[in-house]
Amino acid sequence: MKLQKIISTAIVMSALIATLAACQKEPGPAEKAGKAVDNATEKAGQQIEKSGEDIQNAAKGNKK
């Protein structure tokens, strides 16, 4: 009887977790803005890195 109760509890908990996972809200304006800032920061970082490589190449006398 005890094993059956543990299994039943596990099944109910799994169903609740699955239900909560399916009920995610759409991202709000703050989250969308945060993602846009993250993307812009990443792109800027990539450009800065590329510029740094170009400066190093120019200092070494390499032309691109």
PDB file of N, CA, C and O in Angstrom:
ATOM      1  N   MET A   1       0.816  -1.198   0.000  1.00  0.00           N
ATOM      2  CA  MET A   1       0.000   0.000   0.000  1.00  0.00           C
ATOM      3  C   MET A   1       0.859   1.261   0.000  1.00  0.00           C
ATOM      4  O   MET A   1       0.524   2.251  -0.650  1.00  0.00           O
ATOM      5  N   LYS A   2       1.971   1.215   0.736  1.00  0.00           N
ATOM      6  CA  LYS A   2       2.843   2.373   0.824  1.00  0.00           C
ATOM      7  C   LYS A   2       3.485   2.675  -0.535  1.00  0.00           C
ATOM      8  O   LYS A   2       3.599   3.841  -0.912  1.00  0.00           O
ATOM      9  N   LEU A   3       3.903   1.646  -1.271  1.00  0.00           N
ATOM     10  CA  LEU A   3       4.504   1.820  -2.589  1.00  0.00           C
ATOM     11  C   LEU A   3       3.505   2.445  -3.564  1.00  0.00           C
ATOM     12  O   LEU A   3       3.868   3.296  -4.376  1.00  0.00           O
ATOM     13  N   GLN A   4       2.260   2.020  -3.477  1.00  0.00           N
ATOM     14  CA  GLN A   4       1.224   2.555  -4.353  1.00  0.00           C
ATOM     15  C   GLN A   4       1.005   4.043  -4.069  1.00  0.00           C
ATOM     16  O   GLN A   4       0.783   4.821  -4.997  1.00  0.00           O
ATOM     17  N   LYS A   5       1.065   4.438  -2.815  1.00  0.00           N
ATOM     18  CA  LYS A   5       0.887   5.842  -2.450  1.00  0.00           C
ATOM     19  C   LYS A   5       2.060   6.680  -2.969  1.00  0.00           C
ATOM     20  O   LYS A   5       1.857   7.804  -3.429  1.00  0.00           O
ATOM     21  N   ILE A   6       3.270   6.151  -2.899  1.00  0.00           N
ATOM     22  CA  ILE A   6       4.448   6.870  -3.390  1.00  0.00           C
ATOM     23  C   ILE A   6       4.360   7.041  -4.909  1.00  0.00           C
ATOM     24  O   ILE A   6       4.649   8.116  -5.434  1.00  0.00           O
ATOM     25  N   ILE A   7       3.966   5.993  -5.598  1.00  0.00           N
ATOM     26  CA  ILE A   7       3.836   6.068  -7.052  1.00  0.00           C
ATOM     27  C   ILE A   7       2.746   7.057  -7.447  1.00  0.00           C
ATOM     28  O   ILE A   7       2.925   7.834  -8.386  1.00  0.00           O
ATOM     29  N   SER A   8       1.627   7.035  -6.745  1.00  0.00           N
ATOM     30  CA  SER A   8       0.532   7.977  -7.034  1.00  0.00           C
ATOM     31  C   SER A   8       0.985   9.410  -6.815  1.00  0.00           C
ATOM     32  O   SER A   8       0.678  10.292  -7.617  1.00  0.00           O
ATOM     33  N   THR A   9       1.706   9.639  -5.743  1.00  0.00           N
ATOM     34  CA  THR A   9       2.203  10.981  -5.457  1.00  0.00           C
ATOM     35  C   THR A   9       3.176  11.435  -6.540  1.00  0.00           C
ATOM     36  O   THR A   9       3.136  12.589  -6.967  1.00  0.00           O
ATOM     37  N   ALA A  10       4.040  10.542  -6.980  1.00  0.00           N
ATOM     38  CA  ALA A  10       4.996  10.882  -8.027  1.00  0.00           C
ATOM     39  C   ALA A  10       4.286  11.226  -9.331  1.00  0.00           C
ATOM     40  O   ALA A  10       4.695  12.154 -10.028  1.00  0.00           O
ATOM     41  N   ILE A  11       3.249  10.508  -9.661  1.00  0.00           N
ATOM     42  CA  ILE A  11       2.490  10.776 -10.887  1.00  0.00           C
ATOM     43  C   ILE A  11       1.803  12.129 -10.805  1.00  0.00           C
ATOM     44  O   ILE A  11       1.822  12.898 -11.766  1.00  0.00           O
ATOM     45  N   VAL A  12       1.202  12.421  -9.669  1.00  0.00           N
ATOM     46  CA  VAL A  12       0.511  13.701  -9.490  1.00  0.00           C
ATOM     47  C   VAL A  12       1.514  14.858  -9.562  1.00  0.00           C
ATOM     48  O   VAL A  12       1.245  15.874 -10.203  1.00  0.00           O
ATOM     49  N   MET A  13       2.658  14.705  -8.910  1.00  0.00           N
ATOM     50  CA  MET A  13       3.671  15.758  -8.938  1.00  0.00           C
ATOM     51  C   MET A  13       4.195  15.970 -10.363  1.00  0.00           C
ATOM     52  O   MET A  13       4.404  17.111 -10.775  1.00  0.00           O
ATOM     53  N   SER A  14       4.404  14.909 -11.102  1.00  0.00           N
ATOM     54  CA  SER A  14       4.862  15.026 -12.492  1.00  0.00           C
ATOM     55  C   SER A  14       3.841  15.773 -13.340  1.00  0.00           C
ATOM     56  O   SER A  14       4.202  16.605 -14.172  1.00  0.00           O
ATOM     57  N   ALA A  15       2.569  15.471 -13.124  1.00  0.00           N
ATOM     58  CA  ALA A  15       1.514  16.158 -13.879  1.00  0.00           C
ATOM     59  C   ALA A  15       1.483  17.643 -13.537  1.00  0.00           C
ATOM     60  O   ALA A  15       1.298  18.475 -14.425  1.00  0.00           O
ATOM     61  N   LEU A  16       1.658  17.983 -12.275  1.00  0.00           N
ATOM     62  CA  LEU A  16       1.668  19.390 -11.871  1.00  0.00           C
ATOM     63  C   LEU A  16       2.857  20.133 -12.462  1.00  0.00           C
ATOM     64  O   LEU A  16       2.717  21.268 -12.918  1.00  0.00           O
ATOM     65  N   ILE A  17       4.007  19.510 -12.458  1.00  0.00           N
ATOM     66  CA  ILE A  17       5.194  20.147 -13.021  1.00  0.00           C
ATOM     67  C   ILE A  17       5.025  20.363 -14.522  1.00  0.00           C
ATOM     68  O   ILE A  17       5.393  21.414 -15.047  1.00  0.00           O
ATOM     69  N   ALA A  18       4.475  19.378 -15.204  1.00  0.00           N
ATOM     70  CA  ALA A  18       4.247  19.508 -16.643  1.00  0.00           C
ATOM     71  C   ALA A  18       3.249  20.624 -16.940  1.00  0.00           C
ATOM     72  O   ALA A  18       3.408  21.366 -17.909  1.00  0.00           O
ATOM     73  N   THR A  19       2.225  20.737 -16.105  1.00  0.00           N
ATOM     74  CA  THR A  19       1.221  21.785 -16.290  1.00  0.00           C
ATOM     75  C   THR A  19       1.826  23.159 -16.081  1.00  0.00           C
ATOM     76  O   THR A  19       1.560  24.080 -16.853  1.00  0.00           O
ATOM     77  N   LEU A  20       2.634  23.304 -15.047  1.00  0.00           N
ATOM     78  CA  LEU A  20       3.256  24.604 -14.787  1.00  0.00           C
ATOM     79  C   LEU A  20       4.242  24.983 -15.881  1.00  0.00           C
ATOM     80  O   LEU A  20       4.349  26.157 -16.233  1.00  0.00           O
ATOM     81  N   ALA A  21       4.950  24.028 -16.413  1.00  0.00           N
ATOM     82  CA  ALA A  21       5.907  24.314 -17.483  1.00  0.00           C
ATOM     83  C   ALA A  21       5.192  24.765 -18.752  1.00  0.00           C
ATOM     84  O   ALA A  21       5.733  25.562 -19.518  1.00  0.00           O
ATOM     85  N   ALA A  22       4.004  24.270 -18.975  1.00  0.00           N
ATOM     86  CA  ALA A  22       3.254  24.627 -20.177  1.00  0.00           C
ATOM     87  C   ALA A  22       2.596  25.993 -20.065  1.00  0.00           C
ATOM     88  O   ALA A  22       2.120  26.527 -21.067  1.00  0.00           O
ATOM     89  N   CYS A  23       2.560  26.563 -18.884  1.00  0.00           N
ATOM     90  CA  CYS A  23       1.861  27.832 -18.661  1.00  0.00           C
ATOM     91  C   CYS A  23       2.801  29.028 -18.622  1.00  0.00           C
ATOM     92  O   CYS A  23       2.535  29.986 -17.896  1.00  0.00           O
ATOM     93  N   GLN A  24       3.869  29.002 -19.365  1.00  0.00           N
ATOM     94  CA  GLN A  24       4.780  30.132 -19.370  1.00  0.00           C
ATOM     95  C   GLN A  24       4.119  31.319 -20.054  1.00  0.00           C
ATOM     96  O   GLN A  24       3.426  31.180 -21.062  1.00  0.00           O
ATOM     97  N   LYS A  25       4.352  32.476 -19.480  1.00  0.00           N
ATOM     98  CA  LYS A  25       3.790  33.700 -20.043  1.00  0.00           C
ATOM     99  C   LYS A  25       4.654  34.190 -21.194  1.00  0.00           C
ATOM    100  O   LYS A  25       5.837  33.863 -21.287  1.00  0.00           O
ATOM    101  N   GLU A  26       4.048  34.970 -22.058  1.00  0.00           N
ATOM    102  CA  GLU A  26       4.790  35.616 -23.135  1.00  0.00           C
ATOM    103  C   GLU A  26       5.730  36.635 -22.497  1.00  0.00           C
ATOM    104  O   GLU A  26       5.388  37.236 -21.479  1.00  0.00           O
ATOM    105  N   PRO A  27       6.909  36.835 -23.083  1.00  0.00           N
ATOM    106  CA  PRO A  27       7.834  37.813 -22.505  1.00  0.00           C
ATOM    107  C   PRO A  27       7.242  39.216 -22.551  1.00  0.00           C
ATOM    108  O   PRO A  27       6.642  39.626 -23.545  1.00  0.00           O
ATOM    109  N   GLY A  28       7.424  39.930 -21.466  1.00  0.00           N
ATOM    110  CA  GLY A  28       6.910  41.292 -21.365  1.00  0.00           C
ATOM    111  C   GLY A  28       7.841  42.286 -22.037  1.00  0.00           C
ATOM    112  O   GLY A  28       8.883  41.903 -22.570  1.00  0.00           O
ATOM    113  N   PRO A  29       7.472  43.557 -22.015  1.00  0.00           N
ATOM    114  CA  PRO A  29       8.278  44.575 -22.686  1.00  0.00           C
ATOM    115  C   PRO A  29       9.680  44.717 -22.088  1.00  0.00           C
ATOM    116  O   PRO A  29      10.635  44.978 -22.819  1.00  0.00           O
ATOM    117  N   ALA A  30       9.813  44.550 -20.780  1.00  0.00           N
ATOM    118  CA  ALA A  30      11.133  44.671 -20.157  1.00  0.00           C
ATOM    119  C   ALA A  30      12.042  43.532 -20.603  1.00  0.00           C
ATOM    120  O   ALA A  30      13.224  43.745 -20.872  1.00  0.00           O
ATOM    121  N   GLU A  31      11.491  42.328 -20.681  1.00  0.00           N
ATOM    122  CA  GLU A  31      12.304  41.192 -21.120  1.00  0.00           C
ATOM    123  C   GLU A  31      12.697  41.346 -22.586  1.00  0.00           C
ATOM    124  O   GLU A  31      13.825  41.026 -22.961  1.00  0.00           O
ATOM    125  N   LYS A  32      11.783  41.828 -23.409  1.00  0.00           N
ATOM    126  CA  LYS A  32      12.100  42.056 -24.825  1.00  0.00           C
ATOM    127  C   LYS A  32      13.176  43.118 -24.974  1.00  0.00           C
ATOM    128  O   LYS A  32      14.086  42.975 -25.792  1.00  0.00           O
ATOM    129  N   ALA A  33      13.075  44.189 -24.181  1.00  0.00           N
ATOM    130  CA  ALA A  33      14.084  45.250 -24.229  1.00  0.00           C
ATOM    131  C   ALA A  33      15.433  44.724 -23.759  1.00  0.00           C
ATOM    132  O   ALA A  33      16.470  45.070 -24.325  1.00  0.00           O
ATOM    133  N   GLY A  34      15.421  43.889 -22.728  1.00  0.00           N
ATOM    134  CA  GLY A  34      16.665  43.308 -22.228  1.00  0.00           C
ATOM    135  C   GLY A  34      17.339  42.442 -23.271  1.00  0.00           C
ATOM    136  O   GLY A  34      18.561  42.476 -23.416  1.00  0.00           O
ATOM    137  N   LYS A  35      16.551  41.666 -23.997  1.00  0.00           N
ATOM    138  CA  LYS A  35      17.120  40.825 -25.053  1.00  0.00           C
ATOM    139  C   LYS A  35      17.688  41.681 -26.178  1.00  0.00           C
ATOM    140  O   LYS A  35      18.725  41.348 -26.752  1.00  0.00           O
ATOM    141  N   ALA A  36      17.013  42.780 -26.492  1.00  0.00           N
ATOM    142  CA  ALA A  36      17.511  43.673 -27.538  1.00  0.00           C
ATOM    143  C   ALA A  36      18.837  44.303 -27.112  1.00  0.00           C
ATOM    144  O   ALA A  36      19.755  44.438 -27.922  1.00  0.00           O
ATOM    145  N   VAL A  37      18.933  44.686 -25.840  1.00  0.00           N
ATOM    146  CA  VAL A  37      20.181  45.257 -25.323  1.00  0.00           C
ATOM    147  C   VAL A  37      21.289  44.204 -25.368  1.00  0.00           C
ATOM    148  O   VAL A  37      22.418  44.505 -25.756  1.00  0.00           O
ATOM    149  N   ASP A  38      20.970  42.978 -24.975  1.00  0.00           N
ATOM    150  CA  ASP A  38      21.957  41.894 -25.029  1.00  0.00           C
ATOM    151  C   ASP A  38      22.476  41.686 -26.447  1.00  0.00           C
ATOM    152  O   ASP A  38      23.680  41.545 -26.661  1.00  0.00           O
ATOM    153  N   ASN A  39      21.564  41.668 -27.412  1.00  0.00           N
ATOM    154  CA  ASN A  39      21.963  41.475 -28.810  1.00  0.00           C
ATOM    155  C   ASN A  39      22.840  42.623 -29.301  1.00  0.00           C
ATOM    156  O   ASN A  39      23.852  42.400 -29.965  1.00  0.00           O
ATOM    157  N   ALA A  40      22.443  43.853 -28.968  1.00  0.00           N
ATOM    158  CA  ALA A  40      23.213  45.020 -29.394  1.00  0.00           C
ATOM    159  C   ALA A  40      24.598  45.010 -28.760  1.00  0.00           C
ATOM    160  O   ALA A  40      25.586  45.338 -29.417  1.00  0.00           O
ATOM    161  N   THR A  41      24.675  44.635 -27.489  1.00  0.00           N
ATOM    162  CA  THR A  41      25.961  44.581 -26.791  1.00  0.00           C
ATOM    163  C   THR A  41      26.863  43.520 -27.409  1.00  0.00           C
ATOM    164  O   THR A  41      28.062  43.739 -27.578  1.00  0.00           O
ATOM    165  N   GLU A  42      26.286  42.379 -27.742  1.00  0.00           N
ATOM    166  CA  GLU A  42      27.066  41.311 -28.359  1.00  0.00           C
ATOM    167  C   GLU A  42      27.613  41.748 -29.720  1.00  0.00           C
ATOM    168  O   GLU A  42      28.779  41.502 -30.029  1.00  0.00           O
ATOM    169  N   LYS A  43      26.776  42.392 -30.530  1.00  0.00           N
ATOM    170  CA  LYS A  43      27.222  42.856 -31.844  1.00  0.00           C
ATOM    171  C   LYS A  43      28.310  43.919 -31.707  1.00  0.00           C
ATOM    172  O   LYS A  43      29.280  43.921 -32.466  1.00  0.00           O
ATOM    173  N   ALA A  44      28.147  44.818 -30.741  1.00  0.00           N
ATOM    174  CA  ALA A  44      29.157  45.849 -30.531  1.00  0.00           C
ATOM    175  C   ALA A  44      30.474  45.219 -30.093  1.00  0.00           C
ATOM    176  O   ALA A  44      31.543  45.632 -30.542  1.00  0.00           O
ATOM    177  N   GLY A  45      30.398  44.229 -29.226  1.00  0.00           N
ATOM    178  CA  GLY A  45      31.604  43.533 -28.786  1.00  0.00           C
ATOM    179  C   GLY A  45      32.323  42.852 -29.936  1.00  0.00           C
ATOM    180  O   GLY A  45      33.552  42.859 -30.001  1.00  0.00           O
ATOM    181  N   GLN A  46      31.561  42.269 -30.832  1.00  0.00           N
ATOM    182  CA  GLN A  46      32.162  41.616 -31.998  1.00  0.00           C
ATOM    183  C   GLN A  46      32.859  42.643 -32.889  1.00  0.00           C
ATOM    184  O   GLN A  46      33.949  42.385 -33.400  1.00  0.00           O
ATOM    185  N   GLN A  47      32.239  43.796 -33.074  1.00  0.00           N
ATOM    186  CA  GLN A  47      32.839  44.847 -33.902  1.00  0.00           C
ATOM    187  C   GLN A  47      34.113  45.390 -33.257  1.00  0.00           C
ATOM    188  O   GLN A  47      35.100  45.664 -33.939  1.00  0.00           O
ATOM    189  N   ILE A  48      34.073  45.541 -31.919  1.00  0.00           N
ATOM    190  CA  ILE A  48      35.263  46.037 -31.212  1.00  0.00           C
ATOM    191  C   ILE A  48      36.404  45.024 -31.340  1.00  0.00           C
ATOM    192  O   ILE A  48      37.557  45.398 -31.553  1.00  0.00           O
ATOM    193  N   GLU A  49      36.071  43.756 -31.209  1.00  0.00           N
ATOM    194  CA  GLU A  49      37.084  42.716 -31.348  1.00  0.00           C
ATOM    195  C   GLU A  49      37.690  42.719 -32.755  1.00  0.00           C
ATOM    196  O   GLU A  49      38.903  42.583 -32.916  1.00  0.00           O
ATOM    197  N   LYS A  50      36.844  42.874 -33.761  1.00  0.00           N
ATOM    198  CA  LYS A  50      37.320  42.924 -35.146  1.00  0.00           C
ATOM    199  C   LYS A  50      38.210  44.142 -35.359  1.00  0.00           C
ATOM    200  O   LYS A  50      39.242  44.053 -36.024  1.00  0.00           O
ATOM    201  N   SER A  51      37.814  45.276 -34.796  1.00  0.00           N
ATOM    202  CA  SER A  51      38.625  46.489 -34.927  1.00  0.00           C
ATOM    203  C   SER A  51      39.982  46.306 -34.259  1.00  0.00           C
ATOM    204  O   SER A  51      41.005  46.741 -34.788  1.00  0.00           O
ATOM    205  N   GLY A  52      39.988  45.660 -33.092  1.00  0.00           N
ATOM    206  CA  GLY A  52      41.252  45.396 -32.402  1.00  0.00           C
ATOM    207  C   GLY A  52      42.168  44.511 -33.221  1.00  0.00           C
ATOM    208  O   GLY A  52      43.378  44.735 -33.259  1.00  0.00           O
ATOM    209  N   GLU A  53      41.611  43.512 -33.875  1.00  0.00           N
ATOM    210  CA  GLU A  53      42.410  42.640 -34.744  1.00  0.00           C
ATOM    211  C   GLU A  53      42.958  43.419 -35.931  1.00  0.00           C
ATOM    212  O   GLU A  53      44.106  43.226 -36.332  1.00  0.00           O
ATOM    213  N   ASP A  54      42.131  44.302 -36.494  1.00  0.00           N
ATOM    214  CA  ASP A  54      42.589  45.116 -37.627  1.00  0.00           C
ATOM    215  C   ASP A  54      43.740  46.033 -37.202  1.00  0.00           C
ATOM    216  O   ASP A  54      44.700  46.219 -37.950  1.00  0.00           O
ATOM    217  N   ILE A  55      43.638  46.602 -36.003  1.00  0.00           N
ATOM    218  CA  ILE A  55      44.701  47.486 -35.503  1.00  0.00           C
ATOM    219  C   ILE A  55      45.982  46.683 -35.293  1.00  0.00           C
ATOM    220  O   ILE A  55      47.070  47.146 -35.636  1.00  0.00           O
ATOM    221  N   GLN A  56      45.856  45.480 -34.731  1.00  0.00           N
ATOM    222  CA  GLN A  56      47.053  44.652 -34.531  1.00  0.00           C
ATOM    223  C   GLN A  56      47.696  44.274 -35.865  1.00  0.00           C
ATOM    224  O   GLN A  56      48.919  44.296 -36.006  1.00  0.00           O
ATOM    225  N   ASN A  57      46.866  43.932 -36.830  1.00  0.00           N
ATOM    226  CA  ASN A  57      47.389  43.596 -38.156  1.00  0.00           C
ATOM    227  C   ASN A  57      48.092  44.796 -38.797  1.00  0.00           C
ATOM    228  O   ASN A  57      49.150  44.656 -39.411  1.00  0.00           O
ATOM    229  N   ALA A  58      47.488  45.966 -38.643  1.00  0.00           N
ATOM    230  CA  ALA A  58      48.097  47.172 -39.213  1.00  0.00           C
ATOM    231  C   ALA A  58      49.427  47.479 -38.515  1.00  0.00           C
ATOM    232  O   ALA A  58      50.378  47.914 -39.165  1.00  0.00           O
ATOM    233  N   ALA A  59      49.501  47.259 -37.205  1.00  0.00           N
ATOM    234  CA  ALA A  59      50.724  47.524 -36.467  1.00  0.00           C
ATOM    235  C   ALA A  59      51.835  46.563 -36.879  1.00  0.00           C
ATOM    236  O   ALA A  59      53.016  46.909 -36.833  1.00  0.00           O
ATOM    237  N   LYS A  60      51.445  45.353 -37.281  1.00  0.00           N
ATOM    238  CA  LYS A  60      52.437  44.366 -37.724  1.00  0.00           C
ATOM    239  C   LYS A  60      52.822  44.567 -39.181  1.00  0.00           C
ATOM    240  O   LYS A  60      53.767  43.942 -39.663  1.00  0.00           O
ATOM    241  N   GLY A  61      52.108  45.423 -39.882  1.00  0.00           N
ATOM    242  CA  GLY A  61      52.388  45.670 -41.285  1.00  0.00           C
ATOM    243  C   GLY A  61      51.598  44.777 -42.218  1.00  0.00           C
ATOM    244  O   GLY A  61      51.825  44.793 -43.428  1.00  0.00           O
ATOM    245  N   ASN A  62      50.677  43.999 -41.679  1.00  0.00           N
ATOM    246  CA  ASN A  62      49.829  43.141 -42.527  1.00  0.00           C
ATOM    247  C   ASN A  62      48.680  43.965 -43.066  1.00  0.00           C
ATOM    248  O   ASN A  62      48.067  44.748 -42.340  1.00  0.00           O
ATOM    249  N   LYS A  63      48.395  43.786 -44.336  1.00  0.00           N
ATOM    250  CA  LYS A  63      47.257  44.477 -44.935  1.00  0.00           C
ATOM    251  C   LYS A  63      46.181  43.477 -45.223  1.00  0.00           C
ATOM    252  O   LYS A  63      46.462  42.328 -45.563  1.00  0.00           O
ATOM    253  N   LYS A  64      44.953  43.904 -45.090  1.00  0.00           N
ATOM    254  CA  LYS A  64      43.811  43.040 -45.388  1.00  0.00           C
ATOM    255  C   LYS A  64      43.149  43.469 -46.651  1.00  0.00           C
ATOM    256  O   LYS A  64      42.164  42.860 -47.069  1.00  0.00           O
TER     257      LYS A  64
END
